[in-house]
Amino acid sequence: MGGFDLIYGLVPVLVIALFVFGTSVRIVREYERVVVFRFGRRARAIINPGGDGSGPGLLVLVPLIDKMVKVSLRTITMDVPPQDVITRDNVSVKVNAVIFFRVLDAAKAVISVEDYLYATSQLAQTTLRSVLGQQELDDLLASRDKINAELTRILDEHTSPWGIKVAAVEVKNVDLPQDMQRAMSKQAEAERERRAKVINADGEFQASAKLAEAADVLSRYPMAIQLRYLQTMREISSDRNTTTFFPLPVDLLSTLRTALGPPDGTKTS
């Protein structure tokens, strides 16, 4: 009976020991840091030798007295919900973005703000509406890098007291109204037509310049005109045509007109 009594007596002790061990020993990973509160005040926990009292390693807490909060130091990717923005030129657009940030100081992230994730999200939404509202639609579509840099600077400046470092802010999508999309499509089509007409006119100008040079060469070498005439006749005869046109040189008509003389009753001066 004495042995059973001893076992029954050790059971509560083992239960208490397991409870104390389970509530006092924690493992902090490499990418985590902890903030320990003892009686409501921040305290330095007993952790791996040579550490800064916040991790990583094996953490020992005082049961029922110490409370800890874990904070991840990895980069967090957060989507900013679509925001209705009115640009400086009074165009209503819907814009969303993504933020890349990480916690640098776990104590500030826990003590300085109630929920740093929610606070960063709300700050990003208001900053997105404020910055994009100062831009024109053309700048919003063309100067995306400049706008991203401005958003990153403002967010990083406001989240720095919370121990948060904003690495980048990227505007993802800019949704335009249907009427604005049609107007921009017409504008792009008109621009393409203008470029096509300019290119066509430039080609005609260059062709006329080359024809003028060719005419100048042919005028200095009359035999070249005859060779060109024969080449043209050969090209016409090579086609499968039932009708063949024989062009007459203009100088031949002038010679015939001179040989026949002026019409009756007319005088030449």
Secondary structure, 3 states (H helix, E strand, C coil): CHHHHHHHHHHHHHHHHHHHHHHHEEEECCCEEEEEEECCEEECCECCCCCCCCCCEEEECCCCCEEEEEEECCCEEEEEEEEEEECCCCCEEEEEEEEEEEECCHHHHHHCCCCHHHHHHHHHHHHHHHHHHCCCHHHHHHCHHHHHHHHHHHHHHHHHHHCEEEEEEEEEEEECCHHHHHHHHHHHHHHHHHHHHHHHHHHHHHHHHHHHHHHHHHHHCHHHHHHHHHHHHHHHHHCCCCCCCCCCCHHHHHHHHHHHCCCCCCCCC
